[in-house]
Amino acid sequence: MQLHLKNPLAVFDLETTGTNVTTDRIVEISVVKIMPDGEEIVKTMKINPTIPIPVETSMIHGIYDKDVKDAPTFKSISKSLVEFFNGCDLGGFNCLKFDIPLLIEEFLRADIEFDTTNRKFVDAQKIFHMMEKRTLTAAYQFYCGKSLDDAHSAEADTLATAAVIKAQVERYDGQTVVDAMGRKLGTIANDMKNLHEVTAANMVDLAGRFVMNDKGVEVFNFGKHRHKPVEDILKAEPGYYDWMMKGDFPLDTKKRLTQIKLRGFNTR
């Protein structure tokens, strides 16, 4: 179908050095500019972020430092890019929380004002989440074909969850599960070991502040040290341990952090 547009709609996606809007940089941008008459103009380019791309991030999008070392910097293409976006409304997937804010940060670092005041936005992820609910009630209806009439009653929710798990195992039995990086997590099977592997195998603490990387090493899953080994940071920055222990983190997270720290001392 053709969208009814008054202004061109620039649907875009960014590949970046990470997920922090204020500190990470763009390594690739792709834009499809949909014109009111239906014409589509595609522009895709790699960008030198001027900072290293973490290997864990490169494994997700496939772009490594060597791939962008000769690419233009964002600042060098910022004027032509802002002209391409001129008069466009904006669209993307999770663009409101990530792509648009990060793009604006890059323009501001290049001393270019990217005004969004009169632009309209459409986020496909928000529509997806609003229309395809990810609640227990929706799961119960999808997997079991039944309405959860007494939702938020502890017993009703518990019985519905048990029914959903049984239905999921039956529906997906034998199917392989992969993560966002394409790594095989395991296979759905009527066995708790398999189910744990595909849902919680990389967990370290229950709050998800630490996770296991593909080498089986505990790494930070937040903040400036995201993807970095916890033990390495605790050795290089002893004060970071004190900051976390005094901070607003769950007791379980602090317990796991202490265990990693003590293990590091014991292996010296």
N, C-alpha and C positions, 0 to 999 in steps of 0.2 A: 504494500500500500504506500501511497505518497502522503507524507506529513503535510498538514496545513500550516504553512509558515508565513509570517510577515517579515521576519528577519532571517538571514542565514543562521543555521544551527551548526555550531562547531562541536562535534562529538570527539573527545580526545582521551588519550590514555598516556600515562607516564610510566616509564621504567626508571627506577631511582637507585641511589646508593643505600637506601634504607627507608624507614617509615616515620622518621621524625621530621615533621614539617619545617621546623626552624633550623635544623642542622644538616639535613641530607640534601642531596643535589640530584638533578635530572641527568640520566645517561641516555635516554631515548624518549622522543615524543612523536606520537602519531595522531594526526587530526584528519577527520573527514568532515569537510565543510559542505553541508547539505543546503543547497540554494532553494529559494521558494518555488522555483520551477521544477525541482526534482533533481537537477544536476548535482553530482557529487564530485568534489575536488579533494584528493587525498595528498597529504604532505606528511612524510615520515623522515626523521633524521636522528642520527646518533649525536650525542653531545659529550664533550670532555667535561667531566664534573669538577676537575681540578683538585679532587681529593680521591684517595684510594676507594675502590669498590670492595667491600668485604666479600670474601670468598663465599660465605654462606648465602649472600644476596645474589652473587653471580650465578650460583648453582640454580637459583630459582628462575631468573630471566635469561640466563645464558650469555650475558654481556660481561666481559672481563676487561681489566685495565688495558690490555693490549688492543682491544677492539675499539677503544675510544681515544687512544693516546694521540692520534692525528686528527681527531674530529674537532670541529669548532667549539669554542666555549659558548655558554648560554649568552654571555654578554655580547659576543661578536655577532650573534644572529638575532638578538632581542628585538632590534628595530624592524627587521623584515617579518619576524614572527608576530609582533603586536599589530602590524599592518594586515597580516593574514587574518587575525582575529577581529579586525575592525568591523563594528556593526553587528557582530555575531552574538546570538544567545549561546549558552554553553550547556553541554551534556556529557555524561560519562557514567561509569559504574563506581559508586562510592566517591564520586567527584566532590560532593559537598564537604566531606570530612577530610579528604586527602588531596586529590589532584588539583582542584581549584586553589585551595590555600597554598600549596607548595608552588604552583605556577606563579601566583602573585608574589610569593617570597622571592622567587628567582628574578622576576621583573623589577622588584624594588631594589634588590642587590645590584641590578644593572642600571639603577637610577631612572627607571621607566615607570610611570604611573599607569597601571592597568585598571582602569575604572570599571567597576562592576555595578555601579548604581542603577543604570538603566537596562541592564541585561537580565534576561530570564534564564532560569536554570531548570534542568530536568536530570534527576538522578535515577538511573535504571535500577540500582540496588534498592532504593527506598520503595519504588513501586513493587519490586519483587517481594520484599519483606512484608509490605502492607497487604498485598494480594494473596501471597502464598504464606500463610501464617506458620510460624515455627513454635507453636505452643503445644502443650500436652493435649489440649482439646482437639487441635488440628491433627496431631499425630494419631490420636485414637480414632478419629474419623477416617483418616487416610489408610492406616494399617488394619484397623479392625472393622471399619464400616459401621461404627456405632457413635451415637452422640454421648458426650460426657455431661450429663444433666446436672451433676452435683460437683462441678469443678471447684477446686480450692477447698473442698473437704478433704482432710488428710487421708482418710480411708479410701474415698473414691479415687483420689489421685494416685494413691499407691496401687490399687487394684488395676487401674487403667495403665499405669506404667509397666506393671508386670505383664499385662496382656500385649502391650506394644512391643516389649522386648521379645516375647515369644513369636509374635508375628514377624518382626524384623529378621530373626534368625531363620524362620521358615522361608521368608521371601528371598533373602540374600544368601542363603546357604551355598557355600562353595565359591562365592565371588571374591575376587581380590580387591583389596582396598589400598589406594595410593594416596600420599599426601600432596600438598601443593607443589612440592619439589619433584614429584614423580617417583618418589621412593616407595617401595612396597612396604606397607605396614603389617600386612598379614592377610588372612583369609577369614571371612565370616564363616563360622562353624558353630555347631551346637556343643560348645566347649568353652568354659570360662577362660582358659588360657588364651585361646584365640580372640575372644571378645575383649580381653584386657589389652592384648597387643594392638588392636585396631582403635581402641578408645583412650588408653591411658599409659601406653608403654613409655612415652618420652617424658612423663611427669616426674618432677623432683619434689616440689612442694605443691600443696593443694591449691594455692592461689595462682600458680603458674608464673611466679616471678623468676623461677629457674626451670630450664628444660634440658633434656639430653640432646646433644647434637648427633649427627650421623656417625660420629666416632665414639659415641657412648660417654662423652664428657659433659659434665654439668656446665651450662652457659647461662649468662644473664638473658632474660627475656623482656627487658625493659630498659629505658634510660640510655645514658651515654655509653654504657658498656654492653649494650645489647649484642648478643652472639659471641661475646668474649668469654673464655673459661673463667668460672668463678674463682677457682683456686689461684689462677695467675693474677687476677686483679687484687685478691686479698694479700698476696705477697708483695705486689708492686705498690699498692695503696692501702696500707694497714688501716688508715683512718676511715676507709669506706665501710669496713666492718662496723666500726663504732657508730657511723652515721646511720646505717641500717638498723642496728640494734636499738638506737634511740628513736628511730623513726616510726611512722604509723604503718607498720607492717604486721601481718598476722603472726601469732606466736609460733605457728607451725613453720612459717617461712624463716623466722629467726632461729628456730631449732635446727632446720636443715642447713642454714648458713653456718652455724656454729659447728655442726658435724663436719662440713667440708673444710672449715678452717683448722679444726683439730686434726683431721686426717692429713692435711698438708704439713703440719708441724711434726706429726709422727713419722712421716716419710722422709724427713730431712736427714 
